[in-house]
Amino acid sequence: MPKVFLNENERLIERFVSWVYGEMKRQGVHQKDMAEELEITPSALCQKLKNRSLTYKDFLTFVRVLNPDAKELGYLLGRKEGS
């Protein structure tokens, strides 16, 4: 399989989606509950995450519900340590 090189934005989206999956599992947030917060169906949520087709509103909703601390949020936004 050929190597795929992601640009910075694609890396940030991959990082964010991975974090969302991990945090939902860690916090016990079910897809049904997150889908309700996003005002979509659980199936649509799965497709948004799978296809990396998230809107700014989606991002804000995930952050509001999953509540990352400042360090996590900096990591998700691609900020360097100390900036």
C-alpha positions in Angstrom: 0.0 0.0 0.0 1.5 3.4 -0.9 2.3 5.9 1.7 -0.1 8.8 2.1 1.2 12.2 3.1 -1.3 14.4 4.9 -1.1 18.2 4.9 -1.3 20.1 8.2 -5.1 20.6 8.0 -5.7 16.9 7.3 -3.4 15.9 10.2 -5.4 18.2 12.5 -8.7 16.7 11.4 -7.3 13.2 11.9 -6.1 14.1 15.3 -9.5 15.7 16.2 -11.5 12.7 15.0 -9.3 10.3 16.9 -9.7 12.4 20.0 -13.5 12.5 19.6 -13.7 8.7 19.3 -11.4 8.3 22.4 -13.2 10.9 24.5 -16.6 9.6 23.7 -15.5 6.1 24.8 -13.6 7.4 27.9 -16.5 9.5 29.0 -19.2 7.0 28.1 -20.9 9.4 25.6 -22.9 7.2 23.2 -23.2 8.0 19.5 -27.0 8.5 20.0 -26.4 11.2 22.6 -23.7 13.0 20.6 -25.9 12.8 17.5 -28.8 14.5 19.4 -26.4 17.3 20.5 -25.5 17.8 16.8 -29.2 17.5 15.8 -28.4 14.7 13.4 -29.0 10.9 13.3 -26.4 8.5 14.8 -25.9 7.2 11.2 -25.1 10.7 10.0 -22.7 11.2 12.9 -20.8 8.1 12.0 -20.6 9.2 8.3 -19.4 12.7 9.4 -16.6 11.2 11.4 -15.7 8.5 8.9 -15.6 11.0 6.0 -14.0 13.8 8.1 -16.7 16.1 6.9 -17.1 18.2 10.1 -18.3 21.8 10.2 -17.2 24.5 12.5 -20.5 24.1 14.4 -19.8 20.4 14.8 -16.3 21.2 16.2 -17.8 23.6 18.7 -20.4 21.0 19.7 -17.8 18.3 20.3 -15.7 20.7 22.3 -18.7 21.8 24.4 -19.9 18.3 25.1 -16.5 16.6 25.6 -14.9 19.6 27.4 -11.2 19.3 26.7 -8.8 21.0 29.1 -6.7 23.9 27.8 -3.7 21.6 27.1 -5.8 19.1 25.1 -7.5 21.9 23.2 -4.1 23.4 22.3 -3.0 19.9 21.1 -6.1 19.6 19.0 -5.6 23.0 17.4 -2.0 22.1 16.6 -0.4 24.6 19.0 3.1 24.0 20.0 4.0 23.5 23.7 4.2 26.9 25.4 2.5 28.9 22.7 
